[in-house]
């Protein structure tokens, strides 16, 4: 999970809560498009909700993920 090189995007790995592992997909999300971050109970993942209605499950506790989008 690293921030994009000054391009305004946060780069983060997608997570599959059913299998408990990463999907191999890397997402590049603009922080200003994120409307909410919620934890996925029983996992090390969080749901990221976007202003266009899309949602993604990503690697990291909700607090850590929210902090990454807040400081980008």
C-alpha positions as CSV (number, residue, x, y, z in Angstrom):
1,X,0.0,0.0,0.0
2,X,1.8,3.0,-1.2
3,X,0.6,6.4,-2.3
4,X,0.9,7.2,-6.0
5,X,4.0,9.3,-6.8
6,X,2.4,12.8,-6.3
7,X,-0.3,12.1,-8.8
8,X,-3.2,12.7,-6.4
9,X,-4.2,9.0,-6.2
10,X,-3.9,6.5,-3.3
11,X,-2.7,3.1,-4.6
12,X,-4.1,0.3,-2.5
13,X,-4.5,-3.5,-2.9
14,X,-8.0,-5.0,-3.3
15,X,-9.0,-7.6,-0.7
16,X,-11.5,-10.5,-0.9
17,X,-13.2,-10.9,2.5
18,X,-14.5,-14.4,1.5
19,X,-11.1,-15.9,0.8
20,X,-9.2,-13.7,3.4
21,X,-6.6,-12.6,0.9
22,X,-5.6,-10.0,-1.7
23,X,-7.1,-10.4,-5.2
24,X,-4.0,-9.3,-7.1
25,X,-5.8,-6.1,-8.2
26,X,-4.3,-2.7,-7.4
27,X,-6.7,0.2,-7.1
28,X,-5.8,3.8,-7.7
29,X,-8.4,6.0,-6.0
30,X,-8.6,9.8,-5.7
31,X,-9.1,10.8,-2.1
32,X,-11.7,13.5,-3.0
33,X,-14.0,10.7,-4.4
34,X,-14.1,8.7,-1.1
35,X,-17.3,9.3,0.9
36,X,-16.8,6.7,3.6
37,X,-14.5,4.0,4.9
38,X,-15.9,1.1,7.0
39,X,-14.4,-1.9,8.6
40,X,-15.0,-5.5,7.5
41,X,-15.7,-7.4,10.7
42,X,-13.4,-10.3,11.4
43,X,-10.8,-9.3,8.7
44,X,-7.9,-7.0,8.1
45,X,-9.8,-5.1,5.5
46,X,-12.1,-2.1,4.9
47,X,-14.8,-1.1,2.5
48,X,-14.1,2.2,0.6
49,X,-17.2,3.9,-0.7
50,X,-17.0,6.4,-3.6
51,X,-19.1,9.3,-4.6
52,X,-20.3,7.5,-7.8
53,X,-21.9,4.6,-5.8
54,X,-19.0,2.1,-6.2
55,X,-17.5,0.3,-3.3
56,X,-14.3,-1.6,-3.0
57,X,-12.9,-3.9,-0.3
58,X,-9.2,-3.1,0.4
59,X,-6.4,-4.3,2.5
60,X,-6.0,-2.5,5.9
61,X,-7.9,-1.6,9.0
62,X,-10.5,1.1,8.5
63,X,-8.6,3.6,10.6
64,X,-5.4,3.1,8.6
65,X,-7.2,3.2,5.3
66,X,-9.1,6.4,6.2
67,X,-5.9,8.0,7.4
68,X,-4.3,7.3,4.0
69,X,-7.1,9.0,2.1
70,X,-7.1,12.0,4.6
71,X,-3.4,12.8,4.1
72,X,-3.1,12.3,0.4
